[in-house]
């Protein structure tokens, strides 16, 4: 869950930076904002994948416990 939240925060920071760059006419700041958004999206996606993997691992472990004699 932490990675997903950090990813969302990074995306929000990037969006704010992009908007500030547009307002000030700074192409560099706009580009940095877009990059931060992409990094945040990647981090969020990694967090989702991690949660799914953990869920699969837990369900397999539970299944194995039920099958033990």
N, C-alpha and C positions, 0 to 999 in steps of 0.2 A: 504494500500500500504506500509506503514511503516514496518509492521511486515514481509512482504515478502522480502523487501530490507534488513532488519536486518538479516533475515534467510540466505539470499544469502551471506551476509558479513561473518556471522559466519561459513558458510560452507567453504568459501575461506580461512578464518583464520585457520580452522581445517585442510584443505588440506595442507597449508603451514607448519603447525606444524607437520603433519604426514611426509611430505617429509624431513623436517629438522631432525626429529627423525630417519628416515631411513639413512640419510646421516651421522649422528653422532653415529648410532648404539644404540640409546636410545629407548628401547621398551616402556618405560613409556611415552615419548613424542609422540611416534607413537599412543599409545592407547588414549592419551589425544586428539590428532588430530582427530582420528576417532570418539571419543565421541563428540567433537565440531561439526563435520560434521553432526552427527545424530541429535544433538540439533538444528542445523541450519535448517535441513530438516523439523523437526517437527514444528519449528517456521514458516517456509515458508508455510507449509501445513495449519497451523492454520490461517495464513494471507489470504490464498486463500479462505478458508472456510468462513472467516469473510466477505470478499468481496462478495462472492456468497450470503450469508445471507442478506447483505445490499442490493444487487441488487433485491433479491426476495421481500424484505420488500418494497423497492421503487416501484416495479411494482405492488404490491398489493395495495399500497396506491394510486397510479395513477388510477388503475382500479376502486377503490372505489369512487374516486372523479368523474370519468366519469359517474358512475351509480347514483349519487345523483341527485334528481329532481331539 
